[in-house]
Each structure stands twice: as C-alpha cells, then as structure tokens.
Amino acid sequence: MRKVNLHTHTIFCDGKNTAEEMVLSAIAKGFDVLGFSGHSFTSFDGGGCIKDADIPAYKSEIARLKEKYKDKILILCGLEQDYYATQEAFGYDYTIGSVHAYHVTGPLDDGSGFAFIDYSTDHLRKAADKFYDGDLMAVSEGYFDRISTIVEKTHCDIIGHFDIISKFNEKELVFDENDPRYVAACDKALEKLIASGAIFEINTGAMAKGWRTTPYPSAAILRKICQSGGRIIISSDSHAVDTIDYGFEQALRLAKDCGFKTVVTVDDNGRFVDEEIVI
C-alpha cells in the first residue's frame, strides 16, 4: 500500500526542520506522498503558526519542492486550519481541521478567554478552575462541543487529532474517558462529524513526543468510527525529520484491530482513495 503522511510541520511554523529537509527524509523512508500542513495563524498562538505575511513564501516553497522532486515523491501543499484561524484556507490541496484551544466564558469569569487543550495538564486544570468551578469534565465537554463543528467551520477534508483532549491522560490521568459525561460528549461530536463525510486521522504525534504509547483517537473511539462507516488516514503530525513515519505500523495494526479494512491514501493525481490495509 502507498505510504502517505499529510500532517507535517516545518520551520514555517513550529517545526524543527526546513520543508526540503522533510522531503529528503520522506524519500529516504520510502514515502510515496508527503503533504505539508503548516499551522494557520491564530491570535492565541502566534509564535507557533505561519504568519499571514509568510503564506505566499510557504506556498511558493512547497511548489518548488513539488517540481524538484516530482520523479521521487508526490508533494502536496496543505494547511492545518485551526477553528480560530484568522484567514480562510484558499488555494491548498487539502486542509486538516483542528481545535487546540477553545474560546469560552465561564461562570467564574467576568470576561472571556481560551481553554488551552494542547499544552499541558496545568493548562487544563487552569481552564477548569477559571471557567467551570474546577470541573475538569466540563472542559472535555466544551472541547467536544467545539470540535463537533470543525468541518462546518473550516470545511476541512481531514479531522485532526479528534480526542486531543486525552493527550496527557496516559501519563497523568486528567479525565476519566469512561465517565458517562465524557462518553456522551464524545459520541455526540462523533455522530455529527461522521455524517459530514470528513476523514478522521489516526495521529501518532503524541507518541513521538513521549506523551502516549498509542495513537489517538483511542481504540474505543476508532471502533465507533468504524462501526458507523467513518474513514481514517494515518498521520504522524511530524515536527522533525526523524518522526515522519513514527508509529505508522502500530497505527495500521490498531486500525485493523478496530475493524477497519481500508485506510485513506492519495493517488498520483492527489485525490483521496481508499486502499486495503496491508501490514
């Protein structure tokens, strides 16, 4: 089966390597397709995003690499479009829709602010204290409510790290993922997103960073996606040359164990196609 990764970051945003270094690593690792997905600009995390003024340079560099290495690998120019991106995503081969923080006004806050999901357990607890009187489960409910609308908000092709709220849970339990409130919020979001037809990524990024030993979504969520006819794609959420295919085989095995027969890849024309899982 074709080896594809569409979730890749470079020094244009918060990655550690240049786009060309990532391409050379992908070629060395036997990839057929590499897609770049720089972070769209948001007001709450400007330092880790592509600045609006740098978008033309980003697109130009990916186009240059696509032509230079066309005989060795198919290169696509995408964007990880955050829910709170300041610009709409135009002129990309694909987009990944993600929520890294969500805007909220809580009962203990006389204004408003962001609940930060993708940063640390301390950020999660601070969000619970500031907005929900210490109720951590309410933070997860707020997150799933926001991610449930990511497709209609961003018109994304791929749903990024659906349950990223659980990123730190394996090392330090923050949420009980079997709590009825967590499950209900998750299931409500799943129902809406599966109906949208967007593709769910199995994301190994937290594994590469040492936060998890398994990808997300969790096995329980992946089984629900499979049973409801949802589609999946394997992504590494790579920020460095040595993690482009991190955990790919494990992710494929997880998908197969959860009942998936096929995974989404990309054909020579840059179109999404379903391919039988081969391990």
Secondary structure as the mmCIF struct_conf table of DSSP 4:
data_model
#
loop_
_struct_conf.conf_type_id
_struct_conf.id
_struct_conf.beg_label_comp_id
_struct_conf.beg_label_asym_id
_struct_conf.beg_label_seq_id
_struct_conf.end_label_comp_id
_struct_conf.end_label_asym_id
_struct_conf.end_label_seq_id
STRN STRN1 VAL A 4 ASN A 5
STRN STRN2 THR A 8 THR A 8
TURN_TY1_P TURN_TY1_P1 ILE A 11 ASP A 14
BEND BEND1 LYS A 16 ASN A 17
HELX_RH_AL_P HELX_RH_AL_P1 ALA A 19 ALA A 28
TURN_TY1_P TURN_TY1_P2 LYS A 29 GLY A 30
BEND BEND2 ASP A 32 ASP A 32
STRN STRN3 VAL A 33 HIS A 39
HELX_LH_PP_P HELX_LH_PP_P1 SER A 40 PHE A 41
TURN_TY1_P TURN_TY1_P3 SER A 43 PHE A 44
HELX_RH_3T_P HELX_RH_3T_P1 GLY A 46 GLY A 48
BEND BEND3 CYS A 49 CYS A 49
HELX_RH_3T_P HELX_RH_3T_P2 ASP A 52 ASP A 54
HELX_RH_AL_P HELX_RH_AL_P2 ILE A 55 LYS A 68
TURN_TY1_P TURN_TY1_P4 TYR A 69 LYS A 72
STRN STRN4 LEU A 74 ASP A 82
TURN_TY1_P TURN_TY1_P5 TYR A 83 TYR A 84
BEND BEND4 THR A 86 GLN A 87
BEND BEND5 GLY A 91 GLY A 91
BEND BEND6 ASP A 93 ASP A 93
STRN STRN5 TYR A 94 SER A 98
BEND BEND7 HIS A 100 HIS A 100
STRN STRN6 ALA A 101 VAL A 104
TURN_TY1_P TURN_TY1_P6 PRO A 107 LEU A 108
BEND BEND8 ASP A 110 GLY A 111
STRN STRN7 GLY A 113 PHE A 116
BEND BEND9 ASP A 118 TYR A 119
HELX_RH_AL_P HELX_RH_AL_P3 THR A 121 TYR A 132
TURN_TY1_P TURN_TY1_P7 ASP A 133 GLY A 134
HELX_RH_AL_P HELX_RH_AL_P4 LEU A 136 ILE A 147
TURN_TY1_P TURN_TY1_P8 SER A 148 THR A 149
HELX_RH_AL_P HELX_RH_AL_P5 ILE A 150 THR A 154
BEND BEND10 ASP A 157 ASP A 157
STRN STRN8 ILE A 158 ILE A 159
TURN_TY1_P TURN_TY1_P9 PHE A 162 ASP A 163
HELX_RH_3T_P HELX_RH_3T_P3 ILE A 164 SER A 166
TURN_TY1_P TURN_TY1_P10 LYS A 167 LYS A 171
BEND BEND11 GLU A 172 GLU A 172
BEND BEND12 PHE A 175 PHE A 175
TURN_TY1_P TURN_TY1_P11 GLU A 177 ASN A 178
BEND BEND13 ASP A 179 ASP A 179
HELX_RH_AL_P HELX_RH_AL_P6 PRO A 180 SER A 196
TURN_TY1_P TURN_TY1_P12 GLY A 197 GLY A 197
HELX_LH_PP_P HELX_LH_PP_P2 ALA A 198 ALA A 198
STRN STRN9 ILE A 199 ASN A 203
HELX_RH_AL_P HELX_RH_AL_P7 GLY A 205 ALA A 208
TURN_TY1_P TURN_TY1_P13 LYS A 209 GLY A 210
BEND BEND14 TRP A 211 TRP A 211
BEND BEND15 THR A 213 THR A 214
STRN STRN10 TYR A 216 TYR A 216
BEND BEND16 PRO A 217 PRO A 217
HELX_RH_AL_P HELX_RH_AL_P8 ALA A 219 GLN A 227
TURN_TY1_P TURN_TY1_P14 SER A 228 GLY A 229
STRN STRN11 ILE A 232 SER A 235
STRN STRN12 SER A 238 SER A 238
BEND BEND17 HIS A 239 ALA A 240
HELX_RH_3T_P HELX_RH_3T_P4 VAL A 241 THR A 243
TURN_TY1_P TURN_TY1_P15 ILE A 244 GLY A 247
HELX_RH_AL_P HELX_RH_AL_P9 PHE A 248 ASP A 257
TURN_TY1_P TURN_TY1_P16 CYS A 258 GLY A 259
STRN STRN13 THR A 262 VAL A 266
TURN_TY1_P TURN_TY1_P17 ASP A 268 ASN A 269
BEND BEND18 GLY A 270 GLY A 270
STRN STRN14 PHE A 272 GLU A 276
#
